[in-house]
Amino acid sequence: MEYITVAGQGQAEFVEKKSRFIGSCCPVQTEEEALAFIEEKKKQYWDASHNVYAYVLREGGVQRFSDDGEPQGKAGIPVIDSLKKSGVTDAVVVATRYFGGTLLGGGGLIRAYSHTATVGVQAAGKVLMRECLLLRVECDYALYGKVQGIIPESGGSVDGTEFLEKVAMRFHLAPEGLPALQKRLADATGGKAAAQEEGRRFFPFPCV
């Protein structure tokens, strides 16, 4: 199970016929987080002509947008369309406009707001979120070196290590990698070490 979102907050701007457009993008997981980011940008750009916004959430398939005083269908819809075309979810975009005195016309507005969302998403960067297994493996100190090497070689990433009576490593791994990992652990330790599943969580991977 996987989805694409933005890696972090990003911002970019451009000028179109003397109007200044600023695209601000941020990863969010709830409407509360999206609305808080929108409010933050409205306060930051309190003197702007418009702060158009749109957000798309995985949870409940929520999709919201606002024209913020621009002609209906010429601002919020282009922003959310651009957001969806980029393939990201769990993301919010605020498209800020400082009016420069020259009217852009309906088509011009649509293109400008669509581009504002696009550059905002590009500035934030995309990341692939994959659901991984949360695993734990325990072994004797004599086997620690072998086990420690097998985890990354099998595609896992160590999240923490405890050195107690035995060594316990917690790590995450894509589900399809588990059978091969278990076999390598069994072969390397004579069956003395096996990974135990403790849950699942989404982790970021490079988006290619």
N, C-alpha and C positions, 0 to 999 in steps of 0.2 A: 504494500500500500504506500503510495507516494503522492506528493503534490508539489507545486512550485509556488513560492512566495518571494518576498523581497528580503535581502540579507540584513538590511538595517535602514536607518533614516537616510534619505538622500534629497538633494535639492538642485534644481537647475533653472536657468531663466533665459529669456530671449526677448527681443523687441520686434513687434510687428506693427508697421505704420504708426510709430510713436507710442503705441501702447506696450507697456512692460508686462510680461507674463512670467509668473514664477510657479514652477511645479514642485510641490513638496510631497514626498511619499514616505510611508512608514509601515512596517509590519504590525498587524494587530490580530487578536484572536476573538475579541468580543466587541459588541456595539459600544459598550462603555469606553473601551480603549480607543475605538475609532472616533467617538464623539469628543473625547478628551483631547485628542490630537487636533481635531478640527477647531476646537475652542482655543487651543494654544496658538494655532496659526492665525485665527481671527484677531486675537489679542496682539500678536506680533505685527500683523499687517492691518491694524485697526483703521488706518487712513486709506486703505485700498478701495478702489471702486467696487470690486466684487471679490468674494472668496467662495468660489464654486467648489463643490466637493463630491466625491463618490467613494464608496467602499464596497468590497465584496468579501463575504465570510463563508467559510466551509460549513460551520455550524448552522444548521437550519437553512442553508442556501440563501442567506440574507444578501440583498443587493439594494443599496440606497444611493440617492443622488439629490443634489439641489442646484438649481440655476442661480440662486442668490441674487435675484433681480435682473439677470440677463434675460433676453427673449426666450420664451419657453421652447425647449427642445434644441436650443442652439449652444448650450454650455454643459449642463450636467450630463445629458445623454452622450455627447461626444467623449466626455471624460470617462464615464463608466464603460462605454464601448471600447475605448482604447485600453482601459485596464483589463477588460476581459480578453481582448485580442492578444494582449501580451502573455496570456496564459497564467497569470498570477492570481492567487486567492489569499485570503487573510491579509488584505492590504487596503490602505486608505490613501487617496490622493486629494490634496487641496490645490486647486488651480487659482492662483491669485492674479488679478488684473488691475493695473493702474492705467486708467483710460488716458490716452495721449491726445485726444481732441479730434482724431480722424475716425469716422465710422468704418467698420470693417465689412458691413453687410452680412447677411445670413450665412452665406457660404464661407466667408472669411472668418466669421466667429467660430463656426464648426471646426474648420481646419486649425485655427489657433488653439482652441481648447483641447482638441485631440492631440496636438503636438505638445501642449503643456503637460498633459498626462504622460505621454510617451517619454519625454526627457526626464520627468520626475522619476518614473520607474527605472529608467536607465541609470540615473544617478544613484538610486538605492541599490541597484544590482540584484540579480536573480539568484535564488538558491533552491536546490532540490531537497525537499524534506522527505526522508524515507523512514518508515516504521521499522525499528530494529528491536531485537531481543535484548533484554537486560539480563546478563549472565554473570554467574559467579563460579569460580573454580578454586578449589583448595588443594594444596599439595605440600609434601615435605620440603624442607629447605634444599635437600639434595637434588630435587627435581625442578626447583624454581627456575633455573636458567633455561631448561628445555621448554617448560610451559610458557614462560615469558616470551620466548621467541616464536612459538607456534601461533599465539593469538594474532599478532599483526600479519604474519605470513598467511593466515587464513582469512584476512580481511577485517579482523576485529580491531577495536580501539579501546585501550585500557583506560578506565575512568578513575580507578583508585586501587591501592594495594595496602593490605594490613599484614604486619609482621607480628604474629602472636605465637602460639604453640606451633601452628603451621602458617604457611603463607596463603593468604586469600586475595585473589584478584577479581575485581569487578570490571566488566567490560561490556561493550555493545557490539552487535553483529547483525548484518542482514539475515533474515530467517533462512534464506536458501543456502547460506554458508555453514549452518549448524552441523549437518551430517558429516561433511568433510572435516570440520574441526574436531568433532567427537572421535572420529577414526584416528586422526593424527595424535590426539591426546592419548588415546588408548594404546596406540602403537609405541609412542615415545616413553610412556610411563608404565608399561606392562599392566595397563588397566587400573592403575592406582589413582588416576585423576580423570574426572568427567565434569563437564559444565552443567550447572543447574540453572534453570530459567527462573527469574525473579519478577518478570513483567515485560512490558513493552513501552517504548517511547519513540517519538519522532526526533531524528537528528539531522542536521544539515550536511549536505554533500554538494560538491561543485556542480553547477548547472551547465552542462555542455550542449 
